Amino acid sequence: MSLSFPERLFDSVFEFYVLHHIQDYGKAIKEVQRILKPGGNFYATDISQRFFKLPVIGSLFPHEALVI
C-alpha cells in the first residue's frame, strides 16, 4: 500500500496472488502506478472468482476481495 521506492522507478511490476488479500486494492493499484515508469507494464495474476465459490474458501478473504 505504501512502497519505499521512488516514483517512476520500475519498467515492470508483477503481482502474483496478492490483490485478493487487500481490502483497498484500488489504493494498491495506485501505488503500482506511482512506482511504474511512464509506459511501464503491470503484470498481474490472481485467483478467479470461481475459486471463492468453493465451500469455506470464500470466508477466508475479506468481502471486498469477492467483488469484481
Residue pairs with C-beta under 8 A, 6 or more apart in sequence:
1 22
1 24
1 27
1 28
1 31
2 31
3 31
3 34
3 35
5 35
6 35
7 34
7 35
8 34
8 35
8 36
8 37
8 38
9 35
9 37
10 35
10 36
10 37
10 40
11 36
11 37
11 40
11 41
12 36
12 40
12 41
12 42
12 43
13 32
13 35
13 36
13 40
13 41
13 42
13 43
14 43
14 44
15 32
15 42
15 43
15 44
15 45
15 46
16 44
16 45
16 46
17 45
17 46
17 47
18 46
19 25
19 28
19 44
19 46
19 65
20 46
20 47
20 61
20 65
21 61
21 62
21 65
22 28
22 65
23 62
23 64
23 65
24 64
25 64
25 65
29 42
32 42
33 42
36 42
49 66
49 68
51 57
52 58
52 61
52 65
52 66
58 66
